[in-house]
Amino acid sequence: MEHWFVFSETEMSAIGLSFKVALWCAVLVLPIAVLMGWWLARKTFRGKSLIEGFINLPLVLPPVATGFILLLLLGTKGLIGHWLNELLGIRIAFTYYAAVIASMIVSFPLAVRAIRLSIEMVDPGFEEAARTLGASTFQSFVRVTLPLALPGIISGFVLSFARSLGEFGATIIFAGNISGETQTIPLALFNQIQMPGMESSAFRLLLVAVLFSFLAMAFSEYLVKKLHKRN
């Protein structure tokens, strides 16, 4: 049984890559999700439901379809990717950056939803009071809204991180399953399940995936409870 807990170089590469992709995904998604969450929570306008539906589309679309859409847009022959490749020499599909982008797209709705709900729970009267005291809309947002909505913002960050760790469908289509470059834990686990005699490797990767996700959610709950006690 000892060999069941000895990680190979390929497994360590997949684990390290998954962590980096998930971290970059959460960091890049957070500021956009905060602004979008505030906008949806505080603004009323025609067509708002359509925008909300568009944002939440990756939640109901098959992840493989999301990956295919990204490939059509950002692939080397895609609508945008073709020009990036021809004019700037930038190739996104089947690279590390593609794995990050795929994770960002599928996790973005979760982060926006958590942050939006948290901002909606902040009494707009606090923001109005700050503005009557001379604060601008941006200052009241930074000094009043963000601190009060912090538990939801933390939840959005962690949900984005955890969702990225489990991302498979969009990644395998848009980024591929390239060992050492785009092969994250779910992709490596998929590989090992397909090969006879690789049960121990699949078990190790499964254990790490469960551990990462559990620790992320537990840490989020701990921070949220601590913030509520402080308030």
N, C-alpha and C positions, 0 to 999 in steps of 0.2 A: 504493500500500500504506500510505501514511502515515495515511490516515483510519481504517485498521483499528485504530490504537492511540490514537485520540482518543475519550475517554469522554464520553457525553452526560450531561445532568443526571439523566435517569431511571436510567441505569446506575449513576451515582455514588450515587444515593439507595438503590438496591437493595444495593449493596456495603456502604454504611455501615449500613443497617438489618440486613443479615445479620450483620455483625460485632457490633453491639449485642445482637441477639437471642441469638447464640451465646454471647457473654460473660455475659449475664444468666442464660442457661440453665445454663451450667457453674457459675457462682457459687451459684445457688440449689439446684442439684442436689447439689453437693458435700457439704454438712453432712448432708443426709438420707441420701445414699448411704454416707457414712462410718458413721453410726449403724446403718443397716440392714446394711451389710457386716459390722460387728463383731457384731451380734446374730446373724446367720446363721452366722458363723464360730465363735462361742463358745457358743451356746446349742443345746441339744437338747430338743425338745418334740414333742408329738403334733400332726400337721398341718403340720409344717415343709415337707414336700415340696409341699403345696398352696400355701403362701405363696410358695415359690420359683417355682412354676409361674405364679402370678398376677403376680409381679414381672417374670418373663421373657416374659409374654404379648405385649407390644408388639414383641418380636423376631420372632415368628412370625405375628402378625396382619398382614394387609395394612395399610399406613399409612393408606389411605383409610378402612378400617374403624375404625381408632383415632380418626381425625378425626371420623367420624360418631358414635362413642360419646361423644366430648367434646361434640359439638353437642347430642346428646340430654340430656346432663347439664347443660351450662353455657350452652346457647343461651338466647335470650330467652324461649323457650317450653319450655325444658328442665326437668328435674326439680329442679335446684338453681338454675339461671340464672333461672328464672321468679321465684323468691322474691327473689333478689338484685336483680333489676330492679324488682320491685313495691315491695319494702320499703325498699331502700337506693338505688335508682336506679343500680345498677351494671350495666353491660353489658359482657360479656367477649367474646362471639363477634364475629368480624369486626373485631377491634381489634388493636393492637400486643401487648397482653397475651395474646391468644389465640395469637399466633405463638410467644411465649415458652413458654406452657403446653404447646402441642403439641410443641415441641422438647424440653421437659423430660420429657414422658411417653415419647417414643421413645428418648431417650438415657439415661434412668435405669437400665435394666437393664445397659447396658454399663458404666456407672460402678460400680454395685454389684458386678458380677462381678469387675472388676479389683481393687477395694478388698478385697473378701472374700478373694480368693486371696492377696493380699498379707498380710492379717491372719492367715490360716491358716498362713502360713509363719513367723510370729512364735511362738517357743516360749512356751507358756503359763506355763512355769516362771519366766520373767522377771517376769511379772505377779504370780505367787504370791510371789516373793521380795520384790517391792515392797510387797505387802500385809503380809507378815510384819514388814517394817520400819516399819509404821505408816501406809502410804499407803492411802487409800480406793480403792474400785474405780474411781471417776472419775479420781482422781489417777494411778493406775497406767496407766489408759487414755491419759491426756494425756501423761504423762512417759515412758512406756515403749513402749506399743503404737503410738501415732501416729508417733513418730520412726522406729521400726523399719519401719513399713509405709509410710513416706513415698513411696518409688518407685511403689508401687501407687496411692496416693492421687493423685499427679501424673498417672499414666496415666489414672486415672478422670476427672480434670478435663479432660484433653486429649481423651479419647475423647468425652466429652459435648460439648465445644466443636466438635470436628470433625464429629460426627454431626449437630449442629444446623445446621452450615453446609450440609449436604446434604439436610436435611429438605424434603420436597415434599408427599407425599400427605396427611398429617394436617393440615398447614398450610393447604393450598388448600381443604380441606373446612371446617375450623374457623375459620380466620382470613381466608379469601378471598385474592384476588389483587388487592389495592388498591394502586395505585402511590403510593409515598411514605408508606404506612401499614403495609401488611402484605406488600408485594411484596419478597421476598428474592431472592437470586441464582438459586436453582433456578426460582422462579416467573417471574422476568424472562427467564431463559434459555428456559423453555417458551414464553413469549409470542413471543420473537424467532424461534424455530424455526418457529412457525406462520405467520409473515408473510414473503412473498416479498421478497427484496432486503435482508434483515436478517442476512445471514450474518456480516458483520463485527462486528455488535453481539453476536451469539451467540458468536462466537470470543473476543471480549474478556471476556465474562462467564465463559466456560469457562476461560480462562486464569487469571482471578482466583480462581475456585473451586479449581482445581488448586493454585495457588500458596499460597493460604490453608491448605489441608489439608496440603500438604507441609511448610510451615513449622511448623505446629502439631505434627505428628508428629516432625519433626526436632528441635524444641526440647524435646519431651518426652524423646526418646532421649538428648539431651545432658544434661539435668538428672538423669535416672535413672543414667546412667553416672557422672556426677560424684558423686552421692550414694553409689553403690556403692564408689567409690574412697575416699571419705572414711571409710566404715565399715570 
